Amino acid sequence: MKYCQGCYTAYRRQTDAYKKATKEAEELEVPVKTLMSTGVWGCKDSGEVSLIRVMAKTYAECLERAIQGREEHHRQFFVEGTWF
């Protein structure tokens, strides 16, 4: 696939952005699942509850950026054909 320089730059920028968000989400997945498995009942104080909330929110935001970024990238650079 060949793009003009401007399109290639946009292609790479979008690809790098959604892959970075995916990597950030993957890095948070195990810690978030571990924290969530204990629930708030396993927390010793409100600071731990706040930590869980912040980590879960960050994880969800990373997933959202990755999904939306990938969808936008595919919409912009890949055309789905219709088979008749």
N, CA, C and O atoms as a Maestro MAE file, in Angstrom:
{
 s_m_m2io_version
 :::
 2.0.0
}

f_m_ct {
 s_m_title
 :::
 protein
 m_atom[336] {
  # First column is atom index #
  i_m_mmod_type
  r_m_x_coord
  r_m_y_coord
  r_m_z_coord
  i_m_residue_number
  s_m_chain_name
  s_m_pdb_residue_name
  s_m_pdb_atom_name
  i_m_atomic_number
  :::
  1 25 0.853 -1.162 0.000 1 A "MET " " N  " 7
  2 3 0.000 0.000 0.000 1 A "MET " " CA " 6
  3 2 0.898 1.224 0.000 1 A "MET " " C  " 6
  4 15 1.857 1.318 0.766 1 A "MET " " O  " 8
  5 25 0.565 2.145 -0.869 2 A "LYS " " N  " 7
  6 3 1.374 3.356 -0.992 2 A "LYS " " CA " 6
  7 2 0.505 4.569 -0.721 2 A "LYS " " C  " 6
  8 15 -0.614 4.683 -1.221 2 A "LYS " " O  " 8
  9 25 1.042 5.463 0.076 3 A "TYR " " N  " 7
  10 3 0.362 6.708 0.415 3 A "TYR " " CA " 6
  11 2 1.294 7.871 0.100 3 A "TYR " " C  " 6
  12 15 2.513 7.708 0.044 3 A "TYR " " O  " 8
  13 25 0.705 9.049 -0.104 4 A "CYS " " N  " 7
  14 3 1.526 10.251 -0.211 4 A "CYS " " CA " 6
  15 2 2.154 10.486 1.166 4 A "CYS " " C  " 6
  16 15 1.739 9.880 2.155 4 A "CYS " " O  " 8
  17 25 3.139 11.355 1.223 5 A "GLN " " N  " 7
  18 3 3.861 11.580 2.486 5 A "GLN " " CA " 6
  19 2 2.931 12.036 3.611 5 A "GLN " " C  " 6
  20 15 3.051 11.569 4.744 5 A "GLN " " O  " 8
  21 25 2.003 12.948 3.299 6 A "GLY " " N  " 7
  22 3 1.079 13.434 4.330 6 A "GLY " " CA " 6
  23 2 0.185 12.331 4.864 6 A "GLY " " C  " 6
  24 15 -0.025 12.226 6.072 6 A "GLY " " O  " 8
  25 25 -0.348 11.500 3.957 7 A "CYS " " N  " 7
  26 3 -1.219 10.396 4.379 7 A "CYS " " CA " 6
  27 2 -0.428 9.345 5.148 7 A "CYS " " C  " 6
  28 15 -0.915 8.786 6.131 7 A "CYS " " O  " 8
  29 25 0.801 9.081 4.691 8 A "TYR " " N  " 7
  30 3 1.627 8.104 5.398 8 A "TYR " " CA " 6
  31 2 1.939 8.583 6.811 8 A "TYR " " C  " 6
  32 15 1.919 7.795 7.757 8 A "TYR " " O  " 8
  33 25 2.226 9.869 6.953 9 A "THR " " N  " 7
  34 3 2.497 10.437 8.278 9 A "THR " " CA " 6
  35 2 1.276 10.286 9.174 9 A "THR " " C  " 6
  36 15 1.409 9.894 10.333 9 A "THR " " O  " 8
  37 25 0.090 10.590 8.658 10 A "ALA " " N  " 7
  38 3 -1.148 10.430 9.426 10 A "ALA " " CA " 6
  39 2 -1.386 8.957 9.767 10 A "ALA " " C  " 6
  40 15 -1.797 8.632 10.881 10 A "ALA " " O  " 8
  41 25 -1.126 8.075 8.811 11 A "TYR " " N  " 7
  42 3 -1.286 6.631 9.014 11 A "TYR " " CA " 6
  43 2 -0.407 6.168 10.175 11 A "TYR " " C  " 6
  44 15 -0.884 5.486 11.081 11 A "TYR " " O  " 8
  45 25 0.871 6.536 10.150 12 A "ARG " " N  " 7
  46 3 1.807 6.124 11.198 12 A "ARG " " CA " 6
  47 2 1.427 6.732 12.547 12 A "ARG " " C  " 6
  48 15 1.469 6.051 13.572 12 A "ARG " " O  " 8
  49 25 1.056 8.016 12.545 13 A "ARG " " N  " 7
  50 3 0.692 8.691 13.799 13 A "ARG " " CA " 6
  51 2 -0.499 7.999 14.449 13 A "ARG " " C  " 6
  52 15 -0.493 7.739 15.652 13 A "ARG " " O  " 8
  53 25 -1.522 7.700 13.648 14 A "GLN " " N  " 7
  54 3 -2.714 7.046 14.194 14 A "GLN " " CA " 6
  55 2 -2.393 5.623 14.654 14 A "GLN " " C  " 6
  56 15 -2.852 5.190 15.711 14 A "GLN " " O  " 8
  57 25 -1.611 4.904 13.865 15 A "THR " " N  " 7
  58 3 -1.225 3.542 14.244 15 A "THR " " CA " 6
  59 2 -0.456 3.557 15.564 15 A "THR " " C  " 6
  60 15 -0.762 2.790 16.476 15 A "THR " " O  " 8
  61 25 0.532 4.426 15.657 16 A "ASP " " N  " 7
  62 3 1.337 4.511 16.878 16 A "ASP " " CA " 6
  63 2 0.485 4.881 18.086 16 A "ASP " " C  " 6
  64 15 0.700 4.360 19.180 16 A "ASP " " O  " 8
  65 25 -0.486 5.782 17.896 17 A "ALA " " N  " 7
  66 3 -1.323 6.231 19.008 17 A "ALA " " CA " 6
  67 2 -2.192 5.102 19.542 17 A "ALA " " C  " 6
  68 15 -2.255 4.896 20.754 17 A "ALA " " O  " 8
  69 25 -2.867 4.361 18.652 18 A "TYR " " N  " 7
  70 3 -3.736 3.305 19.183 18 A "TYR " " CA " 6
  71 2 -2.926 2.129 19.721 18 A "TYR " " C  " 6
  72 15 -3.367 1.450 20.649 18 A "TYR " " O  " 8
  73 25 -1.757 1.882 19.157 19 A "LYS " " N  " 7
  74 3 -0.915 0.808 19.694 19 A "LYS " " CA " 6
  75 2 -0.354 1.184 21.067 19 A "LYS " " C  " 6
  76 15 -0.225 0.329 21.943 19 A "LYS " " O  " 8
  77 25 -0.025 2.456 21.252 20 A "LYS " " N  " 7
  78 3 0.455 2.921 22.562 20 A "LYS " " CA " 6
  79 2 -0.655 2.771 23.610 20 A "LYS " " C  " 6
  80 15 -0.405 2.309 24.724 20 A "LYS " " O  " 8
  81 25 -1.871 3.162 23.249 21 A "ALA " " N  " 7
  82 3 -2.995 3.031 24.182 21 A "ALA " " CA " 6
  83 2 -3.260 1.566 24.502 21 A "ALA " " C  " 6
  84 15 -3.569 1.227 25.645 21 A "ALA " " O  " 8
  85 25 -3.142 0.696 23.505 22 A "THR " " N  " 7
  86 3 -3.322 -0.744 23.725 22 A "THR " " CA " 6
  87 2 -2.272 -1.271 24.689 22 A "THR " " C  " 6
  88 15 -2.587 -2.037 25.600 22 A "THR " " O  " 8
  89 25 -1.028 -0.864 24.491 23 A "LYS " " N  " 7
  90 3 0.057 -1.314 25.377 23 A "LYS " " CA " 6
  91 2 -0.161 -0.823 26.807 23 A "LYS " " C  " 6
  92 15 0.055 -1.570 27.761 23 A "LYS " " O  " 8
  93 25 -0.588 0.425 26.956 24 A "GLU " " N  " 7
  94 3 -0.853 0.964 28.292 24 A "GLU " " CA " 6
  95 2 -1.967 0.166 28.972 24 A "GLU " " C  " 6
  96 15 -1.873 -0.137 30.162 24 A "GLU " " O  " 8
  97 25 -3.007 -0.169 28.237 25 A "ALA " " N  " 7
  98 3 -4.105 -0.956 28.802 25 A "ALA " " CA " 6
  99 2 -3.619 -2.344 29.196 25 A "ALA " " C  " 6
  100 15 -3.973 -2.849 30.262 25 A "ALA " " O  " 8
  101 25 -2.812 -2.960 28.344 26 A "GLU " " N  " 7
  102 3 -2.283 -4.298 28.653 26 A "GLU " " CA " 6
  103 2 -1.434 -4.275 29.918 26 A "GLU " " C  " 6
  104 15 -1.483 -5.210 30.718 26 A "GLU " " O  " 8
  105 25 -0.658 -3.215 30.102 27 A "GLU " " N  " 7
  106 3 0.184 -3.105 31.297 27 A "GLU " " CA " 6
  107 2 -0.648 -2.932 32.566 27 A "GLU " " C  " 6
  108 15 -0.219 -3.330 33.648 27 A "GLU " " O  " 8
  109 25 -1.819 -2.346 32.438 28 A "LEU " " N  " 7
  110 3 -2.694 -2.138 33.601 28 A "LEU " " CA " 6
  111 2 -3.637 -3.316 33.858 28 A "LEU " " C  " 6
  112 15 -4.223 -3.418 34.936 28 A "LEU " " O  " 8
  113 25 -3.782 -4.188 32.888 29 A "GLU " " N  " 7
  114 3 -4.790 -5.251 32.984 29 A "GLU " " CA " 6
  115 2 -4.625 -6.135 34.223 29 A "GLU " " C  " 6
  116 15 -5.586 -6.328 34.968 29 A "GLU " " O  " 8
  117 25 -3.445 -6.663 34.451 30 A "VAL " " N  " 7
  118 3 -3.239 -7.563 35.591 30 A "VAL " " CA " 6
  119 2 -3.397 -6.825 36.921 30 A "VAL " " C  " 6
  120 15 -4.113 -7.309 37.797 30 A "VAL " " O  " 8
  121 25 -2.750 -5.662 37.099 31 A "PRO " " N  " 7
  122 3 -2.947 -4.963 38.377 31 A "PRO " " CA " 6
  123 2 -4.408 -4.591 38.630 31 A "PRO " " C  " 6
  124 15 -4.886 -4.696 39.760 31 A "PRO " " O  " 8
  125 25 -5.117 -4.160 37.591 32 A "VAL " " N  " 7
  126 3 -6.521 -3.784 37.776 32 A "VAL " " CA " 6
  127 2 -7.352 -5.012 38.123 32 A "VAL " " C  " 6
  128 15 -8.183 -4.959 39.030 32 A "VAL " " O  " 8
  129 25 -7.141 -6.104 37.423 33 A "LYS " " N  " 7
  130 3 -7.902 -7.329 37.725 33 A "LYS " " CA " 6
  131 2 -7.607 -7.818 39.138 33 A "LYS " " C  " 6
  132 15 -8.504 -8.290 39.836 33 A "LYS " " O  " 8
  133 25 -6.356 -7.707 39.555 34 A "THR " " N  " 7
  134 3 -5.985 -8.129 40.912 34 A "THR " " CA " 6
  135 2 -6.685 -7.261 41.948 34 A "THR " " C  " 6
  136 15 -7.259 -7.768 42.911 34 A "THR " " O  " 8
  137 25 -6.634 -5.947 41.742 35 A "LEU " " N  " 7
  138 3 -7.293 -5.036 42.676 35 A "LEU " " CA " 6
  139 2 -8.802 -5.236 42.676 35 A "LEU " " C  " 6
  140 15 -9.434 -5.212 43.732 35 A "LEU " " O  " 8
  141 25 -9.376 -5.433 41.501 36 A "MET " " N  " 7
  142 3 -10.827 -5.589 41.398 36 A "MET " " CA " 6
  143 2 -11.301 -6.904 42.002 36 A "MET " " C  " 6
  144 15 -12.428 -6.995 42.488 36 A "MET " " O  " 8
  145 25 -10.447 -7.921 41.975 37 A "SER " " N  " 7
  146 3 -10.873 -9.217 42.500 37 A "SER " " CA " 6
  147 2 -11.104 -9.180 44.013 37 A "SER " " C  " 6
  148 15 -11.929 -9.926 44.539 37 A "SER " " O  " 8
  149 25 -10.372 -8.309 44.704 38 A "THR " " N  " 7
  150 3 -10.565 -8.199 46.151 38 A "THR " " CA " 6
  151 2 -11.753 -7.303 46.470 38 A "THR " " C  " 6
  152 15 -12.353 -7.416 47.539 38 A "THR " " O  " 8
  153 25 -12.092 -6.413 45.540 39 A "GLY " " N  " 7
  154 3 -13.202 -5.494 45.774 39 A "GLY " " CA " 6
  155 2 -12.858 -4.509 46.878 39 A "GLY " " C  " 6
  156 15 -11.761 -4.543 47.436 39 A "GLY " " O  " 8
  157 25 -13.787 -3.649 47.184 40 A "VAL " " N  " 7
  158 3 -13.540 -2.646 48.221 40 A "VAL " " CA " 6
  159 2 -13.488 -3.278 49.603 40 A "VAL " " C  " 6
  160 15 -12.957 -2.681 50.538 40 A "VAL " " O  " 8
  161 25 -14.039 -4.490 49.740 41 A "TRP " " N  " 7
  162 3 -14.036 -5.161 51.052 41 A "TRP " " CA " 6
  163 2 -12.630 -5.549 51.471 41 A "TRP " " C  " 6
  164 15 -12.357 -5.695 52.662 41 A "TRP " " O  " 8
  165 25 -11.727 -5.718 50.498 42 A "GLY " " N  " 7
  166 3 -10.354 -6.086 50.822 42 A "GLY " " CA " 6
  167 2 -9.468 -4.886 51.090 42 A "GLY " " C  " 6
  168 15 -8.283 -5.044 51.384 42 A "GLY " " O  " 8
  169 25 -10.019 -3.701 50.995 43 A "CYS " " N  " 7
  170 3 -9.236 -2.478 51.198 43 A "CYS " " CA " 6
  171 2 -9.141 -2.134 52.679 43 A "CYS " " C  " 6
  172 15 -10.069 -2.349 53.458 43 A "CYS " " O  " 8
  173 25 -7.996 -1.599 53.027 44 A "LYS " " N  " 7
  174 3 -7.761 -1.235 54.426 44 A "LYS " " CA " 6
  175 2 -8.204 0.190 54.742 44 A "LYS " " C  " 6
  176 15 -8.535 0.509 55.885 44 A "LYS " " O  " 8
  177 25 -8.207 1.055 53.706 45 A "ASP " " N  " 7
  178 3 -8.589 2.450 53.947 45 A "ASP " " CA " 6
  179 2 -9.093 3.092 52.656 45 A "ASP " " C  " 6
  180 15 -9.090 2.476 51.590 45 A "ASP " " O  " 8
  181 25 -9.523 4.337 52.784 46 A "SER " " N  " 7
  182 3 -10.089 5.034 51.627 46 A "SER " " CA " 6
  183 2 -9.040 5.306 50.553 46 A "SER " " C  " 6
  184 15 -9.380 5.474 49.381 46 A "SER " " O  " 8
  185 25 -7.787 5.350 50.941 47 A "GLY " " N  " 7
  186 3 -6.711 5.544 49.965 47 A "GLY " " CA " 6
  187 2 -6.626 4.391 48.976 47 A "GLY " " C  " 6
  188 15 -6.394 4.594 47.785 47 A "GLY " " O  " 8
  189 25 -6.819 3.175 49.486 48 A "GLU " " N  " 7
  190 3 -6.805 2.008 48.603 48 A "GLU " " CA " 6
  191 2 -8.012 2.011 47.673 48 A "GLU " " C  " 6
  192 15 -7.899 1.643 46.503 48 A "GLU " " O  " 8
  193 25 -9.162 2.424 48.190 49 A "VAL " " N  " 7
  194 3 -10.358 2.526 47.349 49 A "VAL " " CA " 6
  195 2 -10.115 3.553 46.243 49 A "VAL " " C  " 6
  196 15 -10.485 3.324 45.091 49 A "VAL " " O  " 8
  197 25 -9.503 4.665 46.583 50 A "SER " " N  " 7
  198 3 -9.186 5.694 45.592 50 A "SER " " CA " 6
  199 2 -8.211 5.164 44.545 50 A "SER " " C  " 6
  200 15 -8.356 5.463 43.359 50 A "SER " " O  " 8
  201 25 -7.231 4.390 44.965 51 A "LEU " " N  " 7
  202 3 -6.273 3.800 44.037 51 A "LEU " " CA " 6
  203 2 -6.978 2.885 43.040 51 A "LEU " " C  " 6
  204 15 -6.717 2.947 41.839 51 A "LEU " " O  " 8
  205 25 -7.869 2.043 43.541 52 A "ILE " " N  " 7
  206 3 -8.628 1.154 42.656 52 A "ILE " " CA " 6
  207 2 -9.440 1.971 41.658 52 A "ILE " " C  " 6
  208 15 -9.475 1.657 40.469 52 A "ILE " " O  " 8
  209 25 -10.084 3.012 42.146 53 A "ARG " " N  " 7
  210 3 -10.910 3.849 41.273 53 A "ARG " " CA " 6
  211 2 -10.063 4.505 40.178 53 A "ARG " " C  " 6
  212 15 -10.446 4.510 39.008 53 A "ARG " " O  " 8
  213 25 -8.925 5.051 40.564 54 A "VAL " " N  " 7
  214 3 -8.057 5.726 39.591 54 A "VAL " " CA " 6
  215 2 -7.509 4.724 38.574 54 A "VAL " " C  " 6
  216 15 -7.499 4.999 37.374 54 A "VAL " " O  " 8
  217 25 -7.059 3.578 39.048 55 A "MET " " N  " 7
  218 3 -6.510 2.583 38.130 55 A "MET " " CA " 6
  219 2 -7.573 2.048 37.178 55 A "MET " " C  " 6
  220 15 -7.310 1.878 35.988 55 A "MET " " O  " 8
  221 25 -8.764 1.784 37.689 56 A "ALA " " N  " 7
  222 3 -9.849 1.286 36.836 56 A "ALA " " CA " 6
  223 2 -10.250 2.339 35.805 56 A "ALA " " C  " 6
  224 15 -10.505 2.011 34.646 56 A "ALA " " O  " 8
  225 25 -10.305 3.587 36.220 57 A "LYS " " N  " 7
  226 3 -10.654 4.674 35.298 57 A "LYS " " CA " 6
  227 2 -9.580 4.823 34.222 57 A "LYS " " C  " 6
  228 15 -9.902 4.977 33.044 57 A "LYS " " O  " 8
  229 25 -8.322 4.777 34.613 58 A "THR " " N  " 7
  230 3 -7.223 4.886 33.662 58 A "THR " " CA " 6
  231 2 -7.251 3.725 32.673 58 A "THR " " C  " 6
  232 15 -7.054 3.915 31.473 58 A "THR " " O  " 8
  233 25 -7.495 2.532 33.183 59 A "TYR " " N  " 7
  234 3 -7.588 1.335 32.338 59 A "TYR " " CA " 6
  235 2 -8.708 1.494 31.316 59 A "TYR " " C  " 6
  236 15 -8.508 1.230 30.131 59 A "TYR " " O  " 8
  237 25 -9.877 1.921 31.767 60 A "ALA " " N  " 7
  238 3 -11.019 2.108 30.872 60 A "ALA " " CA " 6
  239 2 -10.720 3.185 29.824 60 A "ALA " " C  " 6
  240 15 -11.093 3.032 28.661 60 A "ALA " " O  " 8
  241 25 -10.060 4.257 30.219 61 A "GLU " " N  " 7
  242 3 -9.712 5.322 29.275 61 A "GLU " " CA " 6
  243 2 -8.716 4.826 28.222 61 A "GLU " " C  " 6
  244 15 -8.828 5.178 27.048 61 A "GLU " " O  " 8
  245 25 -7.749 4.016 28.636 62 A "CYS " " N  " 7
  246 3 -6.788 3.446 27.687 62 A "CYS " " CA " 6
  247 2 -7.501 2.540 26.684 62 A "CYS " " C  " 6
  248 15 -7.238 2.600 25.483 62 A "CYS " " O  " 8
  249 25 -8.403 1.704 27.190 63 A "LEU " " N  " 7
  250 3 -9.162 0.825 26.298 63 A "LEU " " CA " 6
  251 2 -9.991 1.646 25.308 63 A "LEU " " C  " 6
  252 15 -10.045 1.329 24.120 63 A "LEU " " O  " 8
  253 25 -10.623 2.683 25.801 64 A "GLU " " N  " 7
  254 3 -11.449 3.535 24.939 64 A "GLU " " CA " 6
  255 2 -10.604 4.197 23.848 64 A "GLU " " C  " 6
  256 15 -11.003 4.223 22.684 64 A "GLU " " O  " 8
  257 25 -9.440 4.730 24.223 65 A "ARG " " N  " 7
  258 3 -8.551 5.350 23.227 65 A "ARG " " CA " 6
  259 2 -8.077 4.333 22.198 65 A "ARG " " C  " 6
  260 15 -8.016 4.629 21.005 65 A "ARG " " O  " 8
  261 25 -7.742 3.134 22.664 66 A "ALA " " N  " 7
  262 3 -7.266 2.090 21.750 66 A "ALA " " CA " 6
  263 2 -8.366 1.681 20.773 66 A "ALA " " C  " 6
  264 15 -8.125 1.582 19.570 66 A "ALA " " O  " 8
  265 25 -9.558 1.446 21.281 67 A "ILE " " N  " 7
  266 3 -10.668 1.003 20.431 67 A "ILE " " CA " 6
  267 2 -11.069 2.097 19.454 67 A "ILE " " C  " 6
  268 15 -11.187 1.848 18.254 67 A "ILE " " O  " 8
  269 25 -11.277 3.305 19.958 68 A "GLN " " N  " 7
  270 3 -11.673 4.403 19.072 68 A "GLN " " CA " 6
  271 2 -10.575 4.741 18.068 68 A "GLN " " C  " 6
  272 15 -10.862 5.032 16.907 68 A "GLN " " O  " 8
  273 25 -9.342 4.704 18.504 69 A "GLY " " N  " 7
  274 3 -8.230 4.993 17.603 69 A "GLY " " CA " 6
  275 2 -8.118 3.975 16.488 69 A "GLY " " C  " 6
  276 15 -7.905 4.333 15.329 69 A "GLY " " O  " 8
  277 25 -8.259 2.709 16.835 70 A "ARG " " N  " 7
  278 3 -8.193 1.653 15.822 70 A "ARG " " CA " 6
  279 2 -9.364 1.769 14.854 70 A "ARG " " C  " 6
  280 15 -9.185 1.634 13.644 70 A "ARG " " O  " 8
  281 25 -10.562 2.019 15.380 71 A "GLU " " N  " 7
  282 3 -11.735 2.158 14.513 71 A "GLU " " CA " 6
  283 2 -11.573 3.340 13.556 71 A "GLU " " C  " 6
  284 15 -11.854 3.215 12.364 71 A "GLU " " O  " 8
  285 25 -11.126 4.474 14.066 72 A "GLU " " N  " 7
  286 3 -10.932 5.648 13.217 72 A "GLU " " CA " 6
  287 2 -9.862 5.393 12.162 72 A "GLU " " C  " 6
  288 15 -10.024 5.754 10.996 72 A "GLU " " O  " 8
  289 25 -8.785 4.775 12.579 73 A "HIS " " N  " 7
  290 3 -7.692 4.443 11.658 73 A "HIS " " CA " 6
  291 2 -8.202 3.554 10.528 73 A "HIS " " C  " 6
  292 15 -7.906 3.802 9.359 73 A "HIS " " O  " 8
  293 25 -8.955 2.537 10.867 74 A "HIS " " N  " 7
  294 3 -9.469 1.618 9.849 74 A "HIS " " CA " 6
  295 2 -10.491 2.300 8.947 74 A "HIS " " C  " 6
  296 15 -10.515 2.053 7.741 74 A "HIS " " O  " 8
  297 25 -11.339 3.161 9.521 75 A "ARG " " N  " 7
  298 3 -12.305 3.902 8.706 75 A "ARG " " CA " 6
  299 2 -11.589 4.790 7.689 75 A "ARG " " C  " 6
  300 15 -12.007 4.904 6.536 75 A "ARG " " O  " 8
  301 25 -10.510 5.412 8.139 76 A "GLN " " N  " 7
  302 3 -9.818 6.369 7.286 76 A "GLN " " CA " 6
  303 2 -8.951 5.693 6.222 76 A "GLN " " C  " 6
  304 15 -8.857 6.197 5.103 76 A "GLN " " O  " 8
  305 25 -8.318 4.569 6.545 77 A "PHE " " N  " 7
  306 3 -7.320 4.005 5.646 77 A "PHE " " CA " 6
  307 2 -7.704 2.682 4.989 77 A "PHE " " C  " 6
  308 15 -7.010 2.238 4.074 77 A "PHE " " O  " 8
  309 25 -8.765 2.052 5.417 78 A "PHE " " N  " 7
  310 3 -9.152 0.771 4.834 78 A "PHE " " CA " 6
  311 2 -10.602 0.818 4.417 78 A "PHE " " C  " 6
  312 15 -11.462 1.242 5.190 78 A "PHE " " O  " 8
  313 25 -10.877 0.394 3.222 79 A "VAL " " N  " 7
  314 3 -12.231 0.394 2.699 79 A "VAL " " CA " 6
  315 2 -12.729 -1.046 2.689 79 A "VAL " " C  " 6
  316 15 -12.075 -1.945 2.160 79 A "VAL " " O  " 8
  317 25 -13.886 -1.239 3.278 80 A "GLU " " N  " 7
  318 3 -14.495 -2.572 3.260 80 A "GLU " " CA " 6
  319 2 -15.338 -2.704 2.018 80 A "GLU " " C  " 6
  320 15 -16.184 -1.856 1.734 80 A "GLU " " O  " 8
  321 25 -15.110 -3.756 1.285 81 A "GLY " " N  " 7
  322 3 -15.893 -3.988 0.078 81 A "GLY " " CA " 6
  323 2 -17.197 -4.681 0.392 81 A "GLY " " C  " 6
  324 15 -17.339 -5.322 1.434 81 A "GLY " " O  " 8
  325 25 -18.153 -4.549 -0.517 82 A "THR " " N  " 7
  326 3 -19.424 -5.237 -0.383 82 A "THR " " CA " 6
  327 2 -19.466 -6.326 -1.449 82 A "THR " " C  " 6
  328 15 -19.288 -6.063 -2.639 82 A "THR " " O  " 8
  329 25 -19.701 -7.530 -1.002 83 A "TRP " " N  " 7
  330 3 -19.763 -8.662 -1.929 83 A "TRP " " CA " 6
  331 2 -21.207 -8.896 -2.329 83 A "TRP " " C  " 6
  332 15 -22.100 -8.982 -1.486 83 A "TRP " " O  " 8
  333 25 -21.414 -8.996 -3.616 84 A "PHE " " N  " 7
  334 3 -22.758 -9.249 -4.145 84 A "PHE " " CA " 6
  335 2 -22.884 -10.646 -4.641 84 A "PHE " " C  " 6
  336 15 -23.948 -11.036 -5.122 84 A "PHE " " O  " 8
  :::
 }
 m_bond[335] {
  # First column is bond index #
  i_m_from
  i_m_to
  i_m_order
  :::
  1 1 2 1
  2 2 3 1
  3 3 4 2
  4 3 5 1
  5 5 6 1
  6 6 7 1
  7 7 8 2
  8 7 9 1
  9 9 10 1
  10 10 11 1
  11 11 12 2
  12 11 13 1
  13 13 14 1
  14 14 15 1
  15 15 16 2
  16 15 17 1
  17 17 18 1
  18 18 19 1
  19 19 20 2
  20 19 21 1
  21 21 22 1
  22 22 23 1
  23 23 24 2
  24 23 25 1
  25 25 26 1
  26 26 27 1
  27 27 28 2
  28 27 29 1
  29 29 30 1
  30 30 31 1
  31 31 32 2
  32 31 33 1
  33 33 34 1
  34 34 35 1
  35 35 36 2
  36 35 37 1
  37 37 38 1
  38 38 39 1
  39 39 40 2
  40 39 41 1
  41 41 42 1
  42 42 43 1
  43 43 44 2
  44 43 45 1
  45 45 46 1
  46 46 47 1
  47 47 48 2
  48 47 49 1
  49 49 50 1
  50 50 51 1
  51 51 52 2
  52 51 53 1
  53 53 54 1
  54 54 55 1
  55 55 56 2
  56 55 57 1
  57 57 58 1
  58 58 59 1
  59 59 60 2
  60 59 61 1
  61 61 62 1
  62 62 63 1
  63 63 64 2
  64 63 65 1
  65 65 66 1
  66 66 67 1
  67 67 68 2
  68 67 69 1
  69 69 70 1
  70 70 71 1
  71 71 72 2
  72 71 73 1
  73 73 74 1
  74 74 75 1
  75 75 76 2
  76 75 77 1
  77 77 78 1
  78 78 79 1
  79 79 80 2
  80 79 81 1
  81 81 82 1
  82 82 83 1
  83 83 84 2
  84 83 85 1
  85 85 86 1
  86 86 87 1
  87 87 88 2
  88 87 89 1
  89 89 90 1
  90 90 91 1
  91 91 92 2
  92 91 93 1
  93 93 94 1
  94 94 95 1
  95 95 96 2
  96 95 97 1
  97 97 98 1
  98 98 99 1
  99 99 100 2
  100 99 101 1
  101 101 102 1
  102 102 103 1
  103 103 104 2
  104 103 105 1
  105 105 106 1
  106 106 107 1
  107 107 108 2
  108 107 109 1
  109 109 110 1
  110 110 111 1
  111 111 112 2
  112 111 113 1
  113 113 114 1
  114 114 115 1
  115 115 116 2
  116 115 117 1
  117 117 118 1
  118 118 119 1
  119 119 120 2
  120 119 121 1
  121 121 122 1
  122 122 123 1
  123 123 124 2
  124 123 125 1
  125 125 126 1
  126 126 127 1
  127 127 128 2
  128 127 129 1
  129 129 130 1
  130 130 131 1
  131 131 132 2
  132 131 133 1
  133 133 134 1
  134 134 135 1
  135 135 136 2
  136 135 137 1
  137 137 138 1
  138 138 139 1
  139 139 140 2
  140 139 141 1
  141 141 142 1
  142 142 143 1
  143 143 144 2
  144 143 145 1
  145 145 146 1
  146 146 147 1
  147 147 148 2
  148 147 149 1
  149 149 150 1
  150 150 151 1
  151 151 152 2
  152 151 153 1
  153 153 154 1
  154 154 155 1
  155 155 156 2
  156 155 157 1
  157 157 158 1
  158 158 159 1
  159 159 160 2
  160 159 161 1
  161 161 162 1
  162 162 163 1
  163 163 164 2
  164 163 165 1
  165 165 166 1
  166 166 167 1
  167 167 168 2
  168 167 169 1
  169 169 170 1
  170 170 171 1
  171 171 172 2
  172 171 173 1
  173 173 174 1
  174 174 175 1
  175 175 176 2
  176 175 177 1
  177 177 178 1
  178 178 179 1
  179 179 180 2
  180 179 181 1
  181 181 182 1
  182 182 183 1
  183 183 184 2
  184 183 185 1
  185 185 186 1
  186 186 187 1
  187 187 188 2
  188 187 189 1
  189 189 190 1
  190 190 191 1
  191 191 192 2
  192 191 193 1
  193 193 194 1
  194 194 195 1
  195 195 196 2
  196 195 197 1
  197 197 198 1
  198 198 199 1
  199 199 200 2
  200 199 201 1
  201 201 202 1
  202 202 203 1
  203 203 204 2
  204 203 205 1
  205 205 206 1
  206 206 207 1
  207 207 208 2
  208 207 209 1
  209 209 210 1
  210 210 211 1
  211 211 212 2
  212 211 213 1
  213 213 214 1
  214 214 215 1
  215 215 216 2
  216 215 217 1
  217 217 218 1
  218 218 219 1
  219 219 220 2
  220 219 221 1
  221 221 222 1
  222 222 223 1
  223 223 224 2
  224 223 225 1
  225 225 226 1
  226 226 227 1
  227 227 228 2
  228 227 229 1
  229 229 230 1
  230 230 231 1
  231 231 232 2
  232 231 233 1
  233 233 234 1
  234 234 235 1
  235 235 236 2
  236 235 237 1
  237 237 238 1
  238 238 239 1
  239 239 240 2
  240 239 241 1
  241 241 242 1
  242 242 243 1
  243 243 244 2
  244 243 245 1
  245 245 246 1
  246 246 247 1
  247 247 248 2
  248 247 249 1
  249 249 250 1
  250 250 251 1
  251 251 252 2
  252 251 253 1
  253 253 254 1
  254 254 255 1
  255 255 256 2
  256 255 257 1
  257 257 258 1
  258 258 259 1
  259 259 260 2
  260 259 261 1
  261 261 262 1
  262 262 263 1
  263 263 264 2
  264 263 265 1
  265 265 266 1
  266 266 267 1
  267 267 268 2
  268 267 269 1
  269 269 270 1
  270 270 271 1
  271 271 272 2
  272 271 273 1
  273 273 274 1
  274 274 275 1
  275 275 276 2
  276 275 277 1
  277 277 278 1
  278 278 279 1
  279 279 280 2
  280 279 281 1
  281 281 282 1
  282 282 283 1
  283 283 284 2
  284 283 285 1
  285 285 286 1
  286 286 287 1
  287 287 288 2
  288 287 289 1
  289 289 290 1
  290 290 291 1
  291 291 292 2
  292 291 293 1
  293 293 294 1
  294 294 295 1
  295 295 296 2
  296 295 297 1
  297 297 298 1
  298 298 299 1
  299 299 300 2
  300 299 301 1
  301 301 302 1
  302 302 303 1
  303 303 304 2
  304 303 305 1
  305 305 306 1
  306 306 307 1
  307 307 308 2
  308 307 309 1
  309 309 310 1
  310 310 311 1
  311 311 312 2
  312 311 313 1
  313 313 314 1
  314 314 315 1
  315 315 316 2
  316 315 317 1
  317 317 318 1
  318 318 319 1
  319 319 320 2
  320 319 321 1
  321 321 322 1
  322 322 323 1
  323 323 324 2
  324 323 325 1
  325 325 326 1
  326 326 327 1
  327 327 328 2
  328 327 329 1
  329 329 330 1
  330 330 331 1
  331 331 332 2
  332 331 333 1
  333 333 334 1
  334 334 335 1
  335 335 336 2
  :::
 }
}
